[in-house]
Amino acid sequence: MSTVQEQDLQKQERFEDELIMDLERDQFVAETSRPVPRAVLSARVTVGLWALRVFVVIVSLMVIYTFIDQLH
C-alpha cells in the first residue's frame, strides 16, 4: 500500500516540478520563498537528532583543541 502512495507522491512532485520550471523569475521567487511547515517527528527521531548535534559539537571541539595544541 505504501508503494502506491509513494508513486502517487512522486507523480505529484514531478508535475509540480514541471510547473515550477515554466514560471517567470518573480513567480519562482514567490513560490520558493513560502515557509515549509515544521516536520512532525517521533520522540526517537528527535533524540537521535539531538545526539547527532551533541556528537558534532564534541568532535568540533576536539578538532579545535588539536589544531590549537599543534600550534605550540
All heavy atoms as TSV, in Angstrom:
chain	resi	resn	atom	element	x	y	z
A	1	MET	N	N	0.817	-1.185	0.000
A	1	MET	CA	C	0.000	0.000	0.000
A	1	MET	C	C	0.867	1.256	0.000
A	1	MET	O	O	0.535	2.222	-0.629
A	1	MET	CB	C	-0.911	-0.033	1.236
A	1	MET	CG	C	-1.771	1.168	1.402
A	1	MET	SD	S	-3.424	0.743	0.918
A	1	MET	CE	C	-4.212	2.292	1.123
A	2	SER	N	N	2.017	1.220	0.704
A	2	SER	CA	C	2.868	2.398	0.779
A	2	SER	C	C	3.533	2.701	-0.564
A	2	SER	O	O	3.800	3.857	-0.866
A	2	SER	CB	C	3.922	2.231	1.861
A	2	SER	OG	O	4.802	1.189	1.513
A	3	THR	N	N	3.809	1.668	-1.378
A	3	THR	CA	C	4.422	1.919	-2.680
A	3	THR	C	C	3.464	2.668	-3.595
A	3	THR	O	O	3.886	3.490	-4.395
A	3	THR	CB	C	4.870	0.612	-3.356
A	3	THR	OG1	O	3.746	-0.253	-3.477
A	3	THR	CG2	C	5.962	-0.057	-2.554
A	4	VAL	N	N	2.184	2.394	-3.464
A	4	VAL	CA	C	1.192	3.108	-4.267
A	4	VAL	C	C	1.177	4.576	-3.862
A	4	VAL	O	O	1.163	5.464	-4.718
A	4	VAL	CB	C	-0.209	2.473	-4.092
A	4	VAL	CG1	C	-1.268	3.312	-4.777
A	4	VAL	CG2	C	-0.222	1.056	-4.626
A	5	GLN	N	N	1.225	4.844	-2.565
A	5	GLN	CA	C	1.235	6.221	-2.091
A	5	GLN	C	C	2.519	6.921	-2.520
A	5	GLN	O	O	2.495	8.083	-2.914
A	5	GLN	CB	C	1.102	6.271	-0.574
A	5	GLN	CG	C	-0.263	5.843	-0.082
A	5	GLN	CD	C	-0.320	5.749	1.438
A	5	GLN	OE1	O	0.718	5.760	2.100
A	5	GLN	NE2	N	-1.518	5.638	1.972
A	6	GLU	N	N	3.645	6.216	-2.467
A	6	GLU	CA	C	4.915	6.805	-2.884
A	6	GLU	C	C	4.885	7.146	-4.364
A	6	GLU	O	O	5.362	8.201	-4.772
A	6	GLU	CB	C	6.070	5.851	-2.591
A	6	GLU	CG	C	6.415	5.721	-1.134
A	6	GLU	CD	C	7.538	4.745	-0.884
A	6	GLU	OE1	O	8.303	4.464	-1.831
A	6	GLU	OE2	O	7.659	4.263	0.254
A	7	GLN	N	N	4.323	6.270	-5.176
A	7	GLN	CA	C	4.236	6.528	-6.611
A	7	GLN	C	C	3.353	7.732	-6.886
A	7	GLN	O	O	3.671	8.564	-7.733
A	7	GLN	CB	C	3.713	5.296	-7.348
A	7	GLN	CG	C	4.693	4.149	-7.388
A	7	GLN	CD	C	4.103	2.891	-8.000
A	7	GLN	OE1	O	2.900	2.820	-8.236
A	7	GLN	NE2	N	4.944	1.901	-8.243
A	8	ASP	N	N	2.235	7.842	-6.171
A	8	ASP	CA	C	1.355	8.993	-6.342
A	8	ASP	C	C	2.066	10.279	-5.947
A	8	ASP	O	O	1.944	11.303	-6.629
A	8	ASP	CB	C	0.070	8.831	-5.519
A	8	ASP	CG	C	-0.858	7.750	-6.077
A	8	ASP	OD1	O	-0.695	7.379	-7.264
A	8	ASP	OD2	O	-1.732	7.278	-5.318
A	9	LEU	N	N	2.824	10.238	-4.852
A	9	LEU	CA	C	3.573	11.410	-4.415
A	9	LEU	C	C	4.646	11.788	-5.435
A	9	LEU	O	O	4.858	12.958	-5.721
A	9	LEU	CB	C	4.211	11.162	-3.054
A	9	LEU	CG	C	3.267	11.160	-1.851
A	9	LEU	CD1	C	4.022	10.768	-0.590
A	9	LEU	CD2	C	2.604	12.510	-1.677
A	10	GLN	N	N	5.316	10.767	-5.987
A	10	GLN	CA	C	6.352	11.043	-6.977
A	10	GLN	C	C	5.744	11.668	-8.229
A	10	GLN	O	O	6.306	12.598	-8.798
A	10	GLN	CB	C	7.106	9.765	-7.328
A	10	GLN	CG	C	8.011	9.281	-6.223
A	10	GLN	CD	C	8.651	7.940	-6.548
A	10	GLN	OE1	O	8.325	7.304	-7.555
A	10	GLN	NE2	N	9.569	7.501	-5.691
A	11	LYS	N	N	4.582	11.176	-8.663
A	11	LYS	CA	C	3.911	11.748	-9.829
A	11	LYS	C	C	3.513	13.195	-9.553
A	11	LYS	O	O	3.677	14.067	-10.397
A	11	LYS	CB	C	2.676	10.931	-10.192
A	11	LYS	CG	C	2.982	9.593	-10.808
A	11	LYS	CD	C	1.710	8.827	-11.115
A	11	LYS	CE	C	2.016	7.425	-11.610
A	11	LYS	NZ	N	0.799	6.644	-11.838
A	12	GLN	N	N	2.990	13.448	-8.354
A	12	GLN	CA	C	2.587	14.798	-7.992
A	12	GLN	C	C	3.794	15.725	-7.929
A	12	GLN	O	O	3.742	16.853	-8.406
A	12	GLN	CB	C	1.866	14.791	-6.645
A	12	GLN	CG	C	1.356	16.156	-6.225
A	12	GLN	CD	C	0.654	16.110	-4.882
A	12	GLN	OE1	O	0.553	15.063	-4.267
A	12	GLN	NE2	N	0.169	17.243	-4.445
A	13	GLU	N	N	4.913	15.246	-7.355
A	13	GLU	CA	C	6.121	16.058	-7.276
A	13	GLU	C	C	6.662	16.371	-8.665
A	13	GLU	O	O	7.096	17.490	-8.933
A	13	GLU	CB	C	7.187	15.353	-6.448
A	13	GLU	CG	C	6.887	15.321	-4.969
A	13	GLU	CD	C	7.882	14.480	-4.184
A	13	GLU	OE1	O	8.805	13.909	-4.812
A	13	GLU	OE2	O	7.731	14.393	-2.961
A	14	ARG	N	N	6.641	15.380	-9.562
A	14	ARG	CA	C	7.107	15.618	-10.929
A	14	ARG	C	C	6.240	16.665	-11.621
A	14	ARG	O	O	6.744	17.533	-12.317
A	14	ARG	CB	C	7.111	14.319	-11.733
A	14	ARG	CG	C	8.414	13.561	-11.589
A	14	ARG	CD	C	8.502	12.414	-12.561
A	14	ARG	NE	N	8.241	11.204	-11.787
A	14	ARG	CZ	C	7.358	10.273	-12.084
A	14	ARG	NH1	N	6.642	10.370	-13.170
A	14	ARG	NH2	N	7.185	9.231	-11.315
A	15	PHE	N	N	4.921	16.581	-11.417
A	15	PHE	CA	C	4.007	17.532	-12.022
A	15	PHE	C	C	4.286	18.933	-11.483
A	15	PHE	O	O	4.352	19.902	-12.237
A	15	PHE	CB	C	2.556	17.136	-11.728
A	15	PHE	CG	C	1.541	18.080	-12.293
A	15	PHE	CD1	C	1.330	18.167	-13.655
A	15	PHE	CD2	C	0.799	18.895	-11.450
A	15	PHE	CE1	C	0.395	19.051	-14.180
A	15	PHE	CE2	C	-0.132	19.771	-11.951
A	15	PHE	CZ	C	-0.339	19.857	-13.319
A	16	GLU	N	N	4.504	19.052	-10.158
A	16	GLU	CA	C	4.810	20.353	-9.564
A	16	GLU	C	C	6.152	20.877	-10.057
A	16	GLU	O	O	6.304	22.074	-10.289
A	16	GLU	CB	C	4.796	20.251	-8.041
A	16	GLU	CG	C	3.408	20.050	-7.459
A	16	GLU	CD	C	3.411	19.820	-5.960
A	16	GLU	OE1	O	4.517	19.795	-5.370
A	16	GLU	OE2	O	2.321	19.661	-5.401
A	17	ASP	N	N	7.135	19.984	-10.214
A	17	ASP	CA	C	8.438	20.403	-10.731
A	17	ASP	C	C	8.307	20.955	-12.149
A	17	ASP	O	O	8.946	21.950	-12.493
A	17	ASP	CB	C	9.427	19.240	-10.721
A	17	ASP	CG	C	9.881	18.868	-9.323
A	17	ASP	OD1	O	9.672	19.687	-8.402
A	17	ASP	OD2	O	10.422	17.760	-9.166
A	18	GLU	N	N	7.481	20.316	-12.973
A	18	GLU	CA	C	7.277	20.795	-14.333
A	18	GLU	C	C	6.608	22.161	-14.329
A	18	GLU	O	O	6.957	23.033	-15.127
A	18	GLU	CB	C	6.436	19.792	-15.127
A	18	GLU	CG	C	7.167	18.509	-15.449
A	18	GLU	CD	C	6.286	17.493	-16.158
A	18	GLU	OE1	O	5.158	17.848	-16.547
A	18	GLU	OE2	O	6.718	16.342	-16.303
A	19	LEU	N	N	5.662	22.366	-13.418
A	19	LEU	CA	C	5.010	23.667	-13.330
A	19	LEU	C	C	5.987	24.744	-12.889
A	19	LEU	O	O	5.968	25.863	-13.413
A	19	LEU	CB	C	3.831	23.618	-12.347
A	19	LEU	CG	C	2.599	22.841	-12.803
A	19	LEU	CD1	C	1.551	22.832	-11.689
A	19	LEU	CD2	C	2.014	23.448	-14.065
A	20	ILE	N	N	6.843	24.424	-11.949
A	20	ILE	CA	C	7.813	25.402	-11.448
A	20	ILE	C	C	8.806	25.790	-12.535
A	20	ILE	O	O	9.214	26.947	-12.628
A	20	ILE	CB	C	8.529	24.849	-10.193
A	20	ILE	CG1	C	7.553	24.854	-9.021
A	20	ILE	CG2	C	9.766	25.648	-9.861
A	20	ILE	CD1	C	8.089	24.247	-7.760
A	21	MET	N	N	9.172	24.850	-13.379
A	21	MET	CA	C	10.139	25.155	-14.433
A	21	MET	C	C	9.600	26.179	-15.422
A	21	MET	O	O	10.364	26.882	-16.071
A	21	MET	CB	C	10.535	23.872	-15.176
A	21	MET	CG	C	11.256	22.862	-14.310
A	21	MET	SD	S	12.746	23.495	-13.548
A	21	MET	CE	C	13.793	23.652	-14.964
A	22	ASP	N	N	8.285	26.302	-15.552
A	22	ASP	CA	C	7.678	27.225	-16.511
A	22	ASP	C	C	7.342	28.585	-15.914
A	22	ASP	O	O	6.782	29.435	-16.598
A	22	ASP	CB	C	6.403	26.602	-17.096
A	22	ASP	CG	C	6.700	25.380	-17.949
A	22	ASP	OD1	O	7.792	25.344	-18.556
A	22	ASP	OD2	O	5.866	24.476	-18.008
A	23	LEU	N	N	7.674	28.805	-14.657
A	23	LEU	CA	C	7.348	30.074	-14.003
A	23	LEU	C	C	8.323	31.176	-14.414
A	23	LEU	O	O	9.476	30.922	-14.751
A	23	LEU	CB	C	7.387	29.919	-12.486
A	23	LEU	CG	C	6.341	29.022	-11.852
A	23	LEU	CD1	C	6.586	28.926	-10.358
A	23	LEU	CD2	C	4.941	29.532	-12.117
A	24	GLU	N	N	7.838	32.400	-14.354
A	24	GLU	CA	C	8.712	33.557	-14.533
A	24	GLU	C	C	9.587	33.683	-13.293
A	24	GLU	O	O	9.303	33.099	-12.249
A	24	GLU	CB	C	7.872	34.830	-14.714
A	24	GLU	CG	C	7.014	34.835	-15.948
A	24	GLU	CD	C	7.822	34.930	-17.231
A	24	GLU	OE1	O	8.920	35.529	-17.182
A	24	GLU	OE2	O	7.364	34.415	-18.252
A	25	ARG	N	N	10.641	34.496	-13.390
A	25	ARG	CA	C	11.584	34.611	-12.281
A	25	ARG	C	C	10.913	35.089	-10.994
A	25	ARG	O	O	11.123	34.530	-9.931
A	25	ARG	CB	C	12.723	35.543	-12.662
A	25	ARG	CG	C	13.785	35.642	-11.605
A	25	ARG	CD	C	14.938	36.516	-12.102
A	25	ARG	NE	N	15.949	36.663	-11.096
A	25	ARG	CZ	C	16.990	35.852	-10.942
A	25	ARG	NH1	N	17.124	34.823	-11.747
A	25	ARG	NH2	N	17.872	36.069	-10.001
A	26	ASP	N	N	10.083	36.136	-11.076
A	26	ASP	CA	C	9.439	36.648	-9.868
A	26	ASP	C	C	8.415	35.667	-9.311
A	26	ASP	O	O	8.242	35.544	-8.096
A	26	ASP	CB	C	8.793	38.015	-10.116
A	26	ASP	CG	C	7.758	37.982	-11.224
A	26	ASP	OD1	O	7.807	37.062	-12.064
A	26	ASP	OD2	O	6.890	38.885	-11.246
A	27	GLN	N	N	7.757	34.919	-10.185
A	27	GLN	CA	C	6.822	33.890	-9.725
A	27	GLN	C	C	7.579	32.760	-9.028
A	27	GLN	O	O	7.122	32.237	-8.009
A	27	GLN	CB	C	6.028	33.315	-10.894
A	27	GLN	CG	C	5.066	34.296	-11.524
A	27	GLN	CD	C	4.450	33.734	-12.794
A	27	GLN	OE1	O	5.099	32.983	-13.519
A	27	GLN	NE2	N	3.214	34.107	-13.052
A	28	PHE	N	N	8.736	32.422	-9.569
A	28	PHE	CA	C	9.555	31.357	-8.978
A	28	PHE	C	C	10.034	31.763	-7.586
A	28	PHE	O	O	9.983	30.982	-6.644
A	28	PHE	CB	C	10.749	31.052	-9.892
A	28	PHE	CG	C	11.676	30.014	-9.352
A	28	PHE	CD1	C	11.331	28.681	-9.386
A	28	PHE	CD2	C	12.890	30.376	-8.793
A	28	PHE	CE1	C	12.184	27.711	-8.876
A	28	PHE	CE2	C	13.753	29.425	-8.280
A	28	PHE	CZ	C	13.390	28.100	-8.324
A	29	VAL	N	N	10.496	33.014	-7.449
A	29	VAL	CA	C	10.964	33.502	-6.157
A	29	VAL	C	C	9.818	33.496	-5.148
A	29	VAL	O	O	9.987	33.072	-4.005
A	29	VAL	CB	C	11.579	34.915	-6.293
A	29	VAL	CG1	C	11.844	35.534	-4.937
A	29	VAL	CG2	C	12.857	34.848	-7.114
A	30	ALA	N	N	8.654	33.948	-5.560
A	30	ALA	CA	C	7.499	33.966	-4.654
A	30	ALA	C	C	7.114	32.553	-4.237
A	30	ALA	O	O	6.776	32.301	-3.083
A	30	ALA	CB	C	6.322	34.665	-5.324
A	31	GLU	N	N	7.179	31.613	-5.160
A	31	GLU	CA	C	6.785	30.233	-4.864
A	31	GLU	C	C	7.794	29.541	-3.951
A	31	GLU	O	O	7.412	28.802	-3.053
A	31	GLU	CB	C	6.647	29.446	-6.176
A	31	GLU	CG	C	6.131	28.051	-6.014
A	31	GLU	CD	C	4.697	27.972	-5.513
A	31	GLU	OE1	O	3.921	28.902	-5.746
A	31	GLU	OE2	O	4.371	26.966	-4.857
A	32	THR	N	N	9.067	29.794	-4.161
A	32	THR	CA	C	10.086	29.108	-3.361
A	32	THR	C	C	10.355	29.797	-2.025
A	32	THR	O	O	11.026	29.222	-1.175
A	32	THR	CB	C	11.414	28.996	-4.138
A	32	THR	OG1	O	11.817	30.303	-4.551
A	32	THR	CG2	C	11.251	28.090	-5.341
A	33	SER	N	N	9.853	31.003	-1.819
A	33	SER	CA	C	10.090	31.688	-0.550
A	33	SER	C	C	9.001	31.393	0.476
A	33	SER	O	O	9.069	31.909	1.585
A	33	SER	CB	C	10.200	33.200	-0.777
A	33	SER	OG	O	8.970	33.705	-1.247
A	34	ARG	N	N	8.021	30.594	0.105
A	34	ARG	CA	C	6.984	30.207	1.075
A	34	ARG	C	C	7.595	29.335	2.158
A	34	ARG	O	O	8.358	28.412	1.862
A	34	ARG	CB	C	5.871	29.394	0.394
A	34	ARG	CG	C	4.831	30.226	-0.282
A	34	ARG	CD	C	3.682	29.371	-0.717
A	34	ARG	NE	N	4.190	28.276	-1.550
A	34	ARG	CZ	C	3.533	27.170	-1.805
A	34	ARG	NH1	N	2.343	26.983	-1.319
A	34	ARG	NH2	N	4.041	26.231	-2.569
A	35	PRO	N	N	7.275	29.603	3.438
A	35	PRO	CA	C	7.826	28.760	4.509
A	35	PRO	C	C	7.244	27.347	4.463
A	35	PRO	O	O	6.082	27.154	4.100
A	35	PRO	CB	C	7.418	29.475	5.795
A	35	PRO	CG	C	6.331	30.411	5.404
A	35	PRO	CD	C	6.457	30.672	3.939
A	36	VAL	N	N	8.079	26.397	4.812
A	36	VAL	CA	C	7.668	24.994	4.848
A	36	VAL	C	C	7.277	24.664	6.281
A	36	VAL	O	O	8.004	25.016	7.212
A	36	VAL	CB	C	8.823	24.081	4.385
A	36	VAL	CG1	C	8.436	22.623	4.476
A	36	VAL	CG2	C	9.233	24.442	2.979
A	37	PRO	N	N	6.147	24.007	6.494
A	37	PRO	CA	C	5.754	23.682	7.868
A	37	PRO	C	C	6.758	22.727	8.519
A	37	PRO	O	O	7.407	21.917	7.849
A	37	PRO	CB	C	4.386	23.020	7.730
A	37	PRO	CG	C	4.255	22.643	6.308
A	37	PRO	CD	C	5.167	23.521	5.524
A	38	ARG	N	N	6.873	22.847	9.836
A	38	ARG	CA	C	7.801	22.017	10.580
A	38	ARG	C	C	7.362	20.560	10.526
A	38	ARG	O	O	6.184	20.250	10.662
A	38	ARG	CB	C	7.855	22.493	12.024
A	38	ARG	CG	C	8.909	21.833	12.823
A	38	ARG	CD	C	8.989	22.432	14.201
A	38	ARG	NE	N	10.071	21.812	14.908
A	38	ARG	CZ	C	10.764	22.390	15.845
A	38	ARG	NH1	N	10.475	23.611	16.196
A	38	ARG	NH2	N	11.745	21.755	16.437
A	39	ALA	N	N	8.319	19.668	10.328
A	39	ALA	CA	C	8.019	18.244	10.248
A	39	ALA	C	C	7.666	17.707	11.626
A	39	ALA	O	O	8.256	18.106	12.632
A	39	ALA	CB	C	9.210	17.481	9.689
A	40	VAL	N	N	6.702	16.801	11.667
A	40	VAL	CA	C	6.322	16.155	12.912
A	40	VAL	C	C	7.168	14.891	13.043
A	40	VAL	O	O	7.063	13.972	12.227
A	40	VAL	CB	C	4.819	15.802	12.920
A	40	VAL	CG1	C	4.438	15.106	14.197
A	40	VAL	CG2	C	3.982	17.050	12.717
A	41	LEU	N	N	8.037	14.866	14.058
A	41	LEU	CA	C	8.953	13.754	14.241
A	41	LEU	C	C	8.622	13.011	15.522
A	41	LEU	O	O	8.143	13.602	16.488
A	41	LEU	CB	C	10.397	14.262	14.317
A	41	LEU	CG	C	10.886	15.063	13.115
A	41	LEU	CD1	C	12.268	15.615	13.389
A	41	LEU	CD2	C	10.879	14.215	11.870
A	42	SER	N	N	8.932	11.742	15.517
A	42	SER	CA	C	8.706	10.950	16.727
A	42	SER	C	C	9.761	11.314	17.772
A	42	SER	O	O	10.786	11.920	17.467
A	42	SER	CB	C	8.786	9.458	16.399
A	42	SER	OG	O	10.099	9.095	16.048
A	43	ALA	N	N	9.518	10.923	19.009
A	43	ALA	CA	C	10.459	11.213	20.088
A	43	ALA	C	C	11.801	10.550	19.824
A	43	ALA	O	O	12.861	11.119	20.109
A	43	ALA	CB	C	9.885	10.745	21.417
A	44	ARG	N	N	11.767	9.364	19.262
A	44	ARG	CA	C	13.002	8.628	18.978
A	44	ARG	C	C	13.873	9.373	17.960
A	44	ARG	O	O	15.092	9.484	18.119
A	44	ARG	CB	C	12.625	7.248	18.461
A	44	ARG	CG	C	13.741	6.293	18.354
A	44	ARG	CD	C	13.213	4.933	17.962
A	44	ARG	NE	N	14.242	3.939	18.047
A	44	ARG	CZ	C	14.071	2.670	17.823
A	44	ARG	NH1	N	12.877	2.221	17.497
A	44	ARG	NH2	N	15.062	1.829	17.914
A	45	VAL	N	N	13.245	9.899	16.934
A	45	VAL	CA	C	13.986	10.641	15.912
A	45	VAL	C	C	14.529	11.939	16.497
A	45	VAL	O	O	15.669	12.333	16.223
A	45	VAL	CB	C	13.084	10.915	14.686
A	45	VAL	CG1	C	13.760	11.847	13.704
A	45	VAL	CG2	C	12.701	9.618	14.005
A	46	THR	N	N	13.730	12.613	17.312
A	46	THR	CA	C	14.171	13.855	17.944
A	46	THR	C	C	15.390	13.609	18.830
A	46	THR	O	O	16.366	14.372	18.785
A	46	THR	CB	C	13.032	14.469	18.774
A	46	THR	OG1	O	11.908	14.677	17.914
A	46	THR	CG2	C	13.445	15.792	19.373
A	47	VAL	N	N	15.366	12.545	19.616
A	47	VAL	CA	C	16.510	12.203	20.465
A	47	VAL	C	C	17.727	11.885	19.600
A	47	VAL	O	O	18.847	12.308	19.900
A	47	VAL	CB	C	16.161	11.023	21.399
A	47	VAL	CG1	C	17.406	10.474	22.082
A	47	VAL	CG2	C	15.131	11.441	22.429
A	48	GLY	N	N	17.521	11.168	18.511
A	48	GLY	CA	C	18.628	10.844	17.609
A	48	GLY	C	C	19.255	12.087	16.998
A	48	GLY	O	O	20.483	12.198	16.896
A	49	LEU	N	N	18.428	13.052	16.607
A	49	LEU	CA	C	18.956	14.292	16.034
A	49	LEU	C	C	19.721	15.109	17.072
A	49	LEU	O	O	20.762	15.697	16.772
A	49	LEU	CB	C	17.822	15.115	15.422
A	49	LEU	CG	C	17.235	14.549	14.131
A	49	LEU	CD1	C	16.009	15.351	13.704
A	49	LEU	CD2	C	18.261	14.532	13.023
A	50	TRP	N	N	19.197	15.147	18.316
A	50	TRP	CA	C	19.924	15.860	19.372
A	50	TRP	C	C	21.249	15.171	19.673
A	50	TRP	O	O	22.258	15.830	19.912
A	50	TRP	CB	C	19.073	15.982	20.637
A	50	TRP	CG	C	18.212	17.211	20.572
A	50	TRP	CD1	C	16.872	17.266	20.335
A	50	TRP	CD2	C	18.646	18.562	20.714
A	50	TRP	NE1	N	16.451	18.558	20.320
A	50	TRP	CE2	C	17.517	19.380	20.557
A	50	TRP	CE3	C	19.880	19.144	20.957
A	50	TRP	CZ2	C	17.594	20.760	20.636
A	50	TRP	CZ3	C	19.945	20.538	21.033
A	50	TRP	CH2	C	18.811	21.327	20.876
A	51	ALA	N	N	21.261	13.848	19.683
A	51	ALA	CA	C	22.505	13.111	19.911
A	51	ALA	C	C	23.519	13.427	18.806
A	51	ALA	O	O	24.718	13.590	19.076
A	51	ALA	CB	C	22.231	11.611	19.982
A	52	LEU	N	N	23.045	13.521	17.579
A	52	LEU	CA	C	23.924	13.863	16.462
A	52	LEU	C	C	24.488	15.273	16.631
A	52	LEU	O	O	25.675	15.509	16.380
A	52	LEU	CB	C	23.159	13.742	15.144
A	52	LEU	CG	C	23.940	13.976	13.868
A	52	LEU	CD1	C	25.069	12.965	13.742
A	52	LEU	CD2	C	23.014	13.894	12.672
A	53	ARG	N	N	23.661	16.207	17.071
A	53	ARG	CA	C	24.137	17.574	17.312
A	53	ARG	C	C	25.222	17.599	18.385
A	53	ARG	O	O	26.239	18.277	18.237
A	53	ARG	CB	C	22.971	18.467	17.738
A	53	ARG	CG	C	22.003	18.758	16.631
A	53	ARG	CD	C	20.813	19.528	17.146
A	53	ARG	NE	N	19.848	19.723	16.080
A	53	ARG	CZ	C	18.557	19.823	16.266
A	53	ARG	NH1	N	18.057	19.754	17.480
A	53	ARG	NH2	N	17.742	20.003	15.245
A	54	VAL	N	N	24.986	16.887	19.471
A	54	VAL	CA	C	25.972	16.837	20.560
A	54	VAL	C	C	27.262	16.217	20.057
A	54	VAL	O	O	28.365	16.705	20.348
A	54	VAL	CB	C	25.406	16.068	21.773
A	54	VAL	CG1	C	26.487	15.792	22.808
A	54	VAL	CG2	C	24.240	16.827	22.389
A	55	PHE	N	N	27.179	15.156	19.275
A	55	PHE	CA	C	28.354	14.499	18.704
A	55	PHE	C	C	29.155	15.470	17.837
A	55	PHE	O	O	30.384	15.552	17.942
A	55	PHE	CB	C	27.923	13.277	17.889
A	55	PHE	CG	C	29.042	12.637	17.129
A	55	PHE	CD1	C	29.975	11.846	17.773
A	55	PHE	CD2	C	29.157	12.832	15.761
A	55	PHE	CE1	C	31.018	11.260	17.069
A	55	PHE	CE2	C	30.185	12.257	15.050
A	55	PHE	CZ	C	31.126	11.463	15.710
A	56	VAL	N	N	28.464	16.219	16.999
A	56	VAL	CA	C	29.146	17.171	16.115
A	56	VAL	C	C	29.849	18.247	16.927
A	56	VAL	O	O	30.987	18.629	16.622
A	56	VAL	CB	C	28.138	17.785	15.109
A	56	VAL	CG1	C	28.736	18.978	14.385
A	56	VAL	CG2	C	27.682	16.734	14.116
A	57	VAL	N	N	29.213	18.743	17.984
A	57	VAL	CA	C	29.840	19.763	18.817
A	57	VAL	C	C	31.083	19.201	19.499
A	57	VAL	O	O	32.144	19.855	19.528
A	57	VAL	CB	C	28.834	20.309	19.862
A	57	VAL	CG1	C	29.540	21.153	20.909
A	57	VAL	CG2	C	27.739	21.108	19.172
A	58	ILE	N	N	30.997	17.988	20.031
A	58	ILE	CA	C	32.140	17.381	20.716
A	58	ILE	C	C	33.305	17.160	19.742
A	58	ILE	O	O	34.455	17.484	20.043
A	58	ILE	CB	C	31.729	16.063	21.400
A	58	ILE	CG1	C	30.820	16.371	22.587
A	58	ILE	CG2	C	32.953	15.265	21.850
A	58	ILE	CD1	C	30.187	15.146	23.211
A	59	VAL	N	N	33.014	16.639	18.575
A	59	VAL	CA	C	34.073	16.409	17.581
A	59	VAL	C	C	34.666	17.737	17.128
A	59	VAL	O	O	35.886	17.854	16.948
A	59	VAL	CB	C	33.536	15.584	16.390
A	59	VAL	CG1	C	34.529	15.557	15.253
A	59	VAL	CG2	C	33.193	14.177	16.838
A	60	SER	N	N	33.840	18.750	16.965
A	60	SER	CA	C	34.352	20.075	16.577
A	60	SER	C	C	35.298	20.625	17.638
A	60	SER	O	O	36.351	21.180	17.311
A	60	SER	CB	C	33.192	21.052	16.359
A	60	SER	OG	O	32.367	20.607	15.314
A	61	LEU	N	N	34.918	20.481	18.895
A	61	LEU	CA	C	35.791	20.935	19.974
A	61	LEU	C	C	37.107	20.167	19.984
A	61	LEU	O	O	38.172	20.753	20.228
A	61	LEU	CB	C	35.081	20.801	21.322
A	61	LEU	CG	C	33.906	21.754	21.545
A	61	LEU	CD1	C	33.192	21.410	22.837
A	61	LEU	CD2	C	34.373	23.199	21.517
A	62	MET	N	N	37.048	18.872	19.701
A	62	MET	CA	C	38.273	18.071	19.647
A	62	MET	C	C	39.182	18.548	18.515
A	62	MET	O	O	40.407	18.633	18.681
A	62	MET	CB	C	37.931	16.591	19.468
A	62	MET	CG	C	37.293	15.967	20.685
A	62	MET	SD	S	36.650	14.311	20.392
A	62	MET	CE	C	38.095	13.428	19.906
A	63	VAL	N	N	38.604	18.865	17.377
A	63	VAL	CA	C	39.395	19.336	16.237
A	63	VAL	C	C	40.019	20.687	16.561
A	63	VAL	O	O	41.209	20.922	16.277
A	63	VAL	CB	C	38.523	19.419	14.963
A	63	VAL	CG1	C	39.233	20.169	13.851
A	63	VAL	CG2	C	38.130	18.025	14.510
A	64	ILE	N	N	39.253	21.579	17.159
A	64	ILE	CA	C	39.781	22.895	17.517
A	64	ILE	C	C	40.904	22.751	18.538
A	64	ILE	O	O	41.955	23.394	18.426
A	64	ILE	CB	C	38.644	23.801	18.044
A	64	ILE	CG1	C	37.698	24.149	16.890
A	64	ILE	CG2	C	39.207	25.065	18.689
A	64	ILE	CD1	C	36.408	24.791	17.330
A	65	TYR	N	N	40.700	21.908	19.543
A	65	TYR	CA	C	41.737	21.691	20.552
A	65	TYR	C	C	43.012	21.143	19.908
A	65	TYR	O	O	44.115	21.619	20.193
A	65	TYR	CB	C	41.235	20.730	21.625
A	65	TYR	CG	C	42.314	20.317	22.584
A	65	TYR	CD1	C	42.744	21.169	23.601
A	65	TYR	CD2	C	42.934	19.073	22.454
A	65	TYR	CE1	C	43.751	20.797	24.481
A	65	TYR	CE2	C	43.943	18.698	23.326
A	65	TYR	CZ	C	44.350	19.558	24.331
A	65	TYR	OH	O	45.353	19.182	25.185
A	66	THR	N	N	42.873	20.168	19.029
A	66	THR	CA	C	44.039	19.578	18.374
A	66	THR	C	C	44.776	20.611	17.532
A	66	THR	O	O	46.001	20.674	17.535
A	66	THR	CB	C	43.605	18.384	17.506
A	66	THR	OG1	O	42.897	17.454	18.314
A	66	THR	CG2	C	44.790	17.720	16.850
A	67	PHE	N	N	44.010	21.443	16.830
A	67	PHE	CA	C	44.630	22.489	15.997
A	67	PHE	C	C	45.425	23.464	16.863
A	67	PHE	O	O	46.570	23.796	16.562
A	67	PHE	CB	C	43.546	23.231	15.208
A	67	PHE	CG	C	44.077	24.344	14.384
A	67	PHE	CD1	C	44.737	24.111	13.188
A	67	PHE	CD2	C	43.922	25.661	14.794
A	67	PHE	CE1	C	45.242	25.140	12.423
A	67	PHE	CE2	C	44.411	26.709	14.045
A	67	PHE	CZ	C	45.065	26.452	12.861
A	68	ILE	N	N	44.809	23.925	17.941
A	68	ILE	CA	C	45.478	24.876	18.835
A	68	ILE	C	C	46.702	24.211	19.489
A	68	ILE	O	O	47.762	24.844	19.628
A	68	ILE	CB	C	44.496	25.422	19.878
A	68	ILE	CG1	C	43.468	26.304	19.188
A	68	ILE	CG2	C	45.218	26.193	20.980
A	68	ILE	CD1	C	42.330	26.749	20.062
A	69	ASP	N	N	46.571	22.951	19.890
A	69	ASP	CA	C	47.683	22.238	20.513
A	69	ASP	C	C	48.856	22.091	19.550
A	69	ASP	O	O	50.023	22.174	19.959
A	69	ASP	CB	C	47.206	20.869	20.998
A	69	ASP	CG	C	48.261	20.158	21.816
A	69	ASP	OD1	O	48.798	20.782	22.768
A	69	ASP	OD2	O	48.548	18.986	21.499
A	70	GLN	N	N	48.587	21.897	18.272
A	70	GLN	CA	C	49.647	21.727	17.296
A	70	GLN	C	C	50.344	23.044	16.942
A	70	GLN	O	O	51.417	23.037	16.353
A	70	GLN	CB	C	49.085	21.090	16.009
A	70	GLN	CG	C	48.625	19.662	16.185
A	70	GLN	CD	C	49.770	18.741	16.547
A	70	GLN	OE1	O	50.861	18.835	15.982
A	70	GLN	NE2	N	49.544	17.866	17.500
A	71	LEU	N	N	49.752	24.169	17.306
A	71	LEU	CA	C	50.382	25.462	17.035
A	71	LEU	C	C	51.595	25.691	17.923
A	71	LEU	O	O	52.497	26.446	17.582
A	71	LEU	CB	C	49.386	26.614	17.241
A	71	LEU	CG	C	48.282	26.719	16.197
A	71	LEU	CD1	C	47.319	27.841	16.597
A	71	LEU	CD2	C	48.847	26.987	14.814
A	72	HIS	N	N	51.632	25.044	19.076
A	72	HIS	CA	C	52.733	25.256	20.032
A	72	HIS	C	C	53.941	24.433	19.697
A	72	HIS	O	O	54.109	23.465	19.274
A	72	HIS	CB	C	52.281	24.957	21.463
A	72	HIS	CG	C	51.241	25.926	21.910
A	72	HIS	ND1	N	49.945	25.562	22.089
A	72	HIS	CD2	C	51.292	27.241	22.176
A	72	HIS	CE1	C	49.237	26.596	22.483
A	72	HIS	NE2	N	50.047	27.636	22.533
